[in-house]
Amino acid sequence: MSELPFAGTTPISISRVGLRARDAESLAAYYKALLGFTEISRSGADITLGAHGRPLLVIESAPSAKPDDPRSAGLFHNAFLLPSRADLGRWIKFAIENRIAVQGASDHLVSEALYLTDPEGNGIEIYADRQPADWKWNGNQIAMATERLDVDAVVGSVPPNDMEWKGAPENTIIGHVHLRVGDPAEAERFWNDAFEFDTVAKYGPAAVFLSSGGYHHHIGANVWQSRGAGRRDDDISGLSWLEMRATDGRFAGEKTDPWGTVVRTVEAAPF
């Protein structure tokens, strides 16, 4: 069995994300096909999906919702973290064989990642981390970049006798959530103050990255499409809420960021 990735062992980590969907059944089918997620439970028309019994996505049925607007505050992407580079290589091979449309492939120094968009416009990252011991820090700032992904090297990391993608492996988690916001500085203050997250990287005035426990980032917040955005409409599809787990009960409860994003935190025992 693979180990739980470092991102999931920190004092605060991402647990689940809620997506409001105009067609919940079709969106659930997409994630089942893309990542091999299984249906864990249903509550009315809402569908919980995950991997090996771990819930990751809750798809809420909202057939009358307006389509998400990428210029508004909301979800930039959910980032699904696979336990190993070989797992990512298996998924890449599966994607090639099934002609899955990938919109980007990047080496971020700390991780290797592929990017897609689901049928309702929600961004997706599928990635694997490099070993934390190999990350480069300059004081309290992590070195990250966007370079060309060596796809052949990632696929080449898969053992020849174990090439088949069998769906998201055990200990697949949501490693981070990247948000569209109206002002990264305001987002930084919220996450610093509400959850004591550390600011670990900034891309000028356009993006900020924050984390708990020395991870490269659990939360990203950018204005690449959404500068100046106000509070998110309640009747729009896309991000509904995100849930985190915390080993410190002080953070348990529900908070709302300046753009109306609901952040729930549940207390959980440390690993």
N, C-alpha and C positions, 0 to 999 in steps of 0.2 A: 504494500500500500504506500502511496506517495505521502509525503509530509504536508501538513498545512503550510501554505506559503507564509513568509514573514509578515506580509501585509495583514494577515488575519490574526496575528499573535500579539499585536501592539495593544496598549491600554484602551484605545478606542479604534474600532475598525468598522468598515461597511458591512452591513448584514443583508438587507434587502432593499429593493427599489420598487415603488409602485408606478405603473404606467397607465394612464387613462387612454383607452383605445376606442376608436369608432367601430371597429370590428374585432372584438376580443377573440373570437374563435379563430379567425384568420391569422391574427398576430401571434396567438399561442402556437398555432401550427407552424408558423415561420420559425420561431425559436426552437421548437422541437426538431425541425429539419436541419436548421443551421448548426446547432450545438448539441443536439441529442438530449435536450432537457426533457424531463418527464413531468407529467402532471401530478402534483403532490396533493392538492385539495381544490375544492370549489366551495364558494360561498355565494349562493345565488348565481349571478352570471359572471362573477369574478373568478379568475383562474390563477392559482399559484403554481409556478413552475420552478424546478430546481434540478440538482444533480445529486444522485445517491442519497436522496432524502433531505438534502440541505435546501431550504427554500431560498431562492434568489430573486425572482421576479413575481410580482403580483400584478396581473393584467386586469384592470378594472373596466367593466363594460360601460361605455358612455357613447351610445350611438348618435346622440344629438350634439356631441361636442364639436366645436369648430376645429378645423385643422390647425396644428401647431404652426406658429410663425417663427422662423429662425431669427428674425430681428428682435424678438421678444426675449425676456428672461425665461429660462427653463433649462432643459437638458441639452448639453453639447454631446456627451456620450456616456454610456455605461461601459465600464471597462471590466471585462471578464478575464480573470487571471487564472491561467492554467498552471498546474503544479511544476511543470518542467519544460525545458526547451524541446525535448523530444515530443511532448504532448502537442506543442505548437506546430512542430514539424508534421505530425500526423494530421493535424487539422488542415494545414496548408495543402498537403497531398490530397486530402479529401475534397477541399475546395476546388483544386485544379481539376480533379477527376469529374466533379459535378458541376463545373463551370459556374461556380458561385462568383458573382460580381463583387470584386474587392476594389475599394476606392483609393486605398493607400497602403503602403507598407514601409515602416520606418524602424530604424535603429536609434533608440533614445539614450544609448550608453548604459543606462540602468536597466533597460528592458528592450525587448524586440516585439513589434506590434503590427497588426493588420487592422484596417478600418473599413467599416461598412455602414450602410444606413438601412434600417428596417422599413417595411412597407408603409408605415405611418410617419416616417421622417425622423425617427429616433436614432441618434448616432450610436454606433457600436464599436468598441475596441476589443480585440481578442489578443491577449499578450502573455508573455512569459518573462519573468524577471531574471536578470543576471544575479549572481550571488551577491548578497549585500556587502560581503568583504571586498568585492571588486568595485564597488561604487566609489566615486571620487568626491570628496567633500572639501570645500574651501571654508574652513570654520564651520558655520552652521548652514552653509548653502551647498546644495547638491548640484553636481555637474550633470546637466541634461542637454541633449541636442536633438535635432531631427536630421538624421542621415539616411542614406539608402540602406534598406534591409538586404542582407545577403541571404536571399531566399534559399539558394542551393545549400548554403552552410546549415541553415536551420533544418531543412529536410534531411540533410546528410547526417544530422545528429541522431536520427531515429535508428535503432537497431534493425538490421536487415530482416531479422526473424520476427519483428513485432511492428510492422508498418501500418496495420489497419487502425483507422479511427473508429472507436466503438462508442462514441458519444463523450460528452464532458466527463473526465475522470473524477474519481473521488477526490475531495478537497479542492475542487474548482470553487472559486469564490468571486465576489465582486471586489476587485482590488482597489479601485477608486471610482469616483464619480466626478465628471467634469461638467461644470455648470456654465450656462450663459447668464451673465449678470449685466447690470447697467454701469457698475463702477467697481473695478477690482479692489481699490483701496477700502471701500465700504465693505466688500465681501471679506477682505482680510481682517478687518476689525471684528466683524461678526464671529468668524471662526476662531480668532485669537481669544476673544472675550467669552464666548458662549461655551467653548469646548477646550480652551487652552491649547489649541493646535499651534504648532510651530510653523512659521513662514520659512520654507526651505528653498524657494526659487521664485524669481520674478522675470518675466519677459517684458522689460520696460514698463510702461504704464498700461499695457494691454492684457496682461495675464499674471496671475499669482497662483502659487502651488503651496499647499499646506498639509501637514501630517502630524500624526501621533507616534511617539516612540521611535523616531529615527527612520521611518519609512520614507521613500522618495516622494510620494504624495498620496494621500487619501482623497483630497479634494483639489480640483483645479477650478479656477474661475476666470473667465475671459470676456472681452468685449469685441472679439473679432467680427461679430455680426450684430452685436446688441448694445453698442455704446449708448448710454443714456436711457436704456430701457427702464420703464417703471414697473409697478407691481403686476405680476402675472395675472391674466384673466382666469377666473375660476372655471369657466366653461370651455376651456381649450384642451385639446388632446395633448398627449405627451406626459411629461413628468407630473406625477401626483404627489409623491412624497419620497423621502429616503429614510431608511432606518439604520441606525448604528448600534453596535454593542459596546458597552463600556464596563471595565472592571471596577470602576469607582462609581458608587451609587449617587454621588453628587450630580452626575450628568444625566441621570435617568429622568425621563419626561418628554415633553414635546415643546419645541421652539419653532419659530417661524423667521426665516431670513428676511432681509429688507425687500425682497421681491416676491414674498408670499410663499416661498418654498417651505413646506412643512418638514422638519427634521425631528424624527422620533429617536429616542435613545432608550435601550433596554439594558438593565444591569445583567452582567453575565460573569461567571466565575473565570478567573485568569487561567491561561493555559499553563 
